[in-house]
Amino acid sequence: MDTKIGMVAAVSEALRYRKQNPKAGNEEVIQHISNISMRERDMTKKIGMIAAASRAVDYIERNPNVSEKEVIKHVMNESGEMIRNISLKA
């Protein structure tokens, strides 16, 4: 559960960062989230945060008029699979 909370927080922060920095590229947004995730001790949570933000940025790129709520919902629908994949590789 803690990992999912971190993932939601990362997506929210990615959305906020994009809104405050409209000229920021996807790489810059992900780097921002990566820097924030370094504060976490749990490796699954760190990777989950970056993966969630990456999925969010990708989803926005493919659906430019999507709402923030829809982005969060989309990423959270995929969060279980992302966490399983992270756990398998850890």
Phi, psi and omega in degrees: 000320180299323178295318180296322177297317177298323180293317177298317179298320180294318178296315179300318179293321178297318178295317179297316182297317178298321181293319181281340181229072187298340179270358180291134177279169180302320180298321180295319179297313180295321178298320177301313179294321178300317178298319179294319184294339181295345177285342183277145177270327183284117184296322178298319179294317179302308182294321178299319179297315180292318179297317180296316179296321179296316177298320180297313181298318179296317180296318178296320180297322180279340182225075188301334183261014182289146179278161178300319180299318179294323179297311180299315180299315180301312182294319180293329175295333180262357187297321180300315178297317179299315181295318177300316180295321179295315182296323179294326183272346183279000000 
